[in-house]
Amino acid sequence: MTTPQAIVFDLDGVLVDSEPVWEEVRRGYVADMGGTWRPDTQDRLMGMSTDEWADYLAGDLIGGDVTSDQVAYEVVDRMSRRYAVEVPIMPGAVEAVRRMADFRPLGLASSSPRALIDLVLGRLGIAGLFRTTVSTEEVDLGKPAPDGYLAAAARLEVPAGECVAIEDSSNGLRSAHAAGMRVVAVPHPRYPPAADAAALATLKIKSLDELTPDVLTGLEGRA
């Protein structure tokens, strides 16, 4: 394994502390629609594409006449209105992206819908630092399938095995590993990955402040 030639970031839980917001918004929406939020719902939703989580909310948690398209539109609208007020940035996120952009080409593979990816990166002032961004809306399957990461590598014109992914969640770690990438895990303190998923990481760091060119250069020779 050589030194990584490209870096692919996840968005939710890595650059933006959005998982608590997603949980609050979707949980509130399910309650407003008369549905029932289950104990394992948040873990199941993390990494799903928009179509996948909208189908799950509509069919498994809400039922009735609500459609998946309606669920997706209304939940994303609620998220957009929250982000218009404040984007909850993870500590060191903007600095890490700027630091890494000076080292290697950057991509992003996110489960967020395209509208939210563009809104968030624009609000943070870092959209232009990414050579490509991929929403799982734009591939066949969301995480833990590798589709999003494979698409990002293809658009970067770098083999997936020469990319390193920066991830936090169980499904994200599984997705990047399945794509053949080395993975740096930055676990979210509130939503830590499952032990089997965490074991897939090439390296675990406590915060984005630890993500440096020297750290990634040190991955050479590590699978």
Secondary structure, 3 states (H helix, E strand, C coil): CCCCCEEEECCECCCECCHHHHHHHHHHHHHHCCCCCCCCHHHHHCCCCHHHHHHHHHHHHHCCCCCHHHHHHHHHHHHHHHHHHCCCECCCHHHHHHHHHCCCCEEEEECCCHHHHHHHHHHHCCHHHCCEEEEHHHCCCCCCCCHHHHHHHHHHCCCHHHEEEEECCHHHHHHHHHCCCEEEECCCCCCCCCHHHHCCCCEECCCHHHCCHHHHHCCCCCC
